[in-house]
């Protein structure tokens, strides 16, 4: 299993895939201080950078598990990255991708 696959969970919903940060990813990175996220309308490619994060334990580029167009980004992450450190994995979602 690749390192990136331990960082993300994916959930298929209404023709798109929601991508979120797993507890294992949170534990590996430590508390996330900053994340550079894609914007709605951006195209992402599986195996290419989806997000860049600055965290307590590492500064990392994390690759996308899917290819497609970003159709939503978690609005909780606009000004604050606490959702990515949430105990509730479902709150730590990053983006919705309409797969190509």
N, C-alpha and C positions, 0 to 999 in steps of 0.2 A: 504494500500500500504506500502511495506517495505521501510525502510530508503534507502537501496541500490538502489531501483528502481528510486528514485528521483535523484540519482547521475549520472546515465548512460542513454544514448540514444543508441539504437541499430538500425542497418540498414542491412537488408539482401542484399547481392550482390554476384553474381557468386558462389553460393554454400558455402559462408562463411558469417559470421556476423561481421560487424564492430562495435566496442564498443567505445563510446566517453563519455566525461564528459559534463553533462548538465550545463546550466547557474545556475540552482538551486544548483547543486553540487558545482560549483565555488563559489557561494555566501555563501553557508554553510561553506566551508572550508577556504575561503579567498585566498589570493595569494599563489600559490603553489611554494615552494622553492626547493623541492626535491621529486622525485617519484621513487620507486623501482618497475620496470615493469617486466613482464614475458619476457622470451627470445623466439625467434622462435624455435619451436620444443617442447616447454613445453606443458604439458597437464594441463588444468584448469578444475575445477569442479564448477558447479553452487552452490552458497551458501558458497564457500570457497574463501579465499583471492585471488584476482586478482592483486591488486596493494596496496602498502603501500605508503602513502603520508605524507610529512611534509609540513604543510601550516601555514599561518598566524594565523588562529583561532584554528587549531586542528592538531594532529598527529593521523592518522587513517589507519586502514586496511579496504579496501573496497572489498566486495565480488563480484565474477563474476556472471553475470546474465545468463550465458550459460555454457555448458560443451563441451569441445572439445580440439583441438590442436591449439596452436598459430602458425599462418602461416605468420604473418607480425606484426611488431611493428612500430609505427610512427617514421620515421627517424629523424624528427625535435626534438625528445626528447632525442637524443643521448647525447647531452652536455648541453642542455638548456631546461627548462621547461616552457618557456614563452607561448608556444602554448596551454598549459593547462589553461592559464589565458586569452586566446583570446576572444575578443568580438564575433568572428565568431565561433559558436558552432561546425561547420564542421571541423575547424582546430584543435579542442581539441579532436581528436580521439586518442585512446590508442593502440588498437590492433585489428587485424582481427583473428577470430577464425573459424576454420573448425569444425562445430559441429559434435559430435560423434553420 
